[in-house]
Amino acid sequence: MAECKVCESEVDQLVTVKVAGKSKKMCEDCADRAREAAEIAEESESVVQGMMGFKGRR
């Protein structure tokens, strides 16, 4: 059994996910939460840039 480094629970299989440019191995539940958090951060950044009138590329 593999152990998730994020939630420290034993799972059958670990999934590799890129978080903040680094690949991390975690369980499927933690991977879903990490993907969701990344999507929210990206949308939030887009909204803030829109409010500030930023027209460049990132």
C-alpha positions as CSV (number, residue, x, y, z in Angstrom):
1,M,0.0,0.0,0.0
2,A,1.2,3.5,-0.9
3,E,0.9,6.4,1.5
4,C,-0.3,9.8,0.4
5,K,2.2,12.5,1.5
6,V,-0.5,15.2,1.7
7,C,-3.2,13.5,3.8
8,E,-1.0,10.6,5.1
9,S,-3.6,7.9,4.3
10,E,-2.9,4.6,2.7
11,V,-4.2,4.2,-0.8
12,D,-3.9,1.6,-3.6
13,Q,-2.5,4.0,-6.2
14,L,-0.8,7.4,-6.2
15,V,-1.4,10.0,-8.9
16,T,1.3,12.4,-10.1
17,V,0.1,16.0,-10.3
18,K,1.9,19.2,-11.1
19,V,1.4,21.8,-8.3
20,A,3.1,25.2,-8.6
21,G,5.4,23.8,-11.3
22,K,6.5,20.8,-9.3
23,S,5.4,17.2,-9.7
24,K,3.9,15.6,-6.6
25,K,2.5,12.2,-5.9
26,M,-0.8,12.1,-4.0
27,C,-4.0,10.2,-3.7
28,E,-6.9,10.9,-6.1
29,D,-8.8,13.0,-3.6
30,C,-5.9,15.2,-2.8
31,A,-5.1,15.5,-6.6
32,D,-8.7,16.7,-7.3
33,R,-8.4,19.3,-4.5
34,A,-5.1,20.5,-5.8
35,R,-6.4,20.8,-9.4
36,E,-9.5,22.7,-8.1
37,A,-7.3,25.1,-6.1
38,A,-5.1,25.8,-9.1
39,E,-8.1,26.6,-11.2
40,I,-9.5,28.9,-8.6
41,A,-6.2,30.7,-8.3
42,E,-5.9,31.1,-12.1
43,E,-9.4,32.6,-12.4
44,S,-8.8,34.9,-9.4
45,E,-5.6,36.2,-10.9
46,S,-7.4,36.8,-14.2
47,V,-10.2,38.8,-12.5
48,V,-7.7,40.9,-10.5
49,Q,-5.7,41.6,-13.7
50,G,-8.9,42.6,-15.4
51,M,-9.8,45.1,-12.6
52,M,-6.3,46.6,-12.8
53,G,-6.4,47.0,-16.5
54,F,-3.5,44.7,-17.1
55,K,-3.2,43.9,-20.9
56,G,0.1,42.1,-21.1
57,R,0.9,38.4,-21.1
58,R,2.0,36.4,-18.2
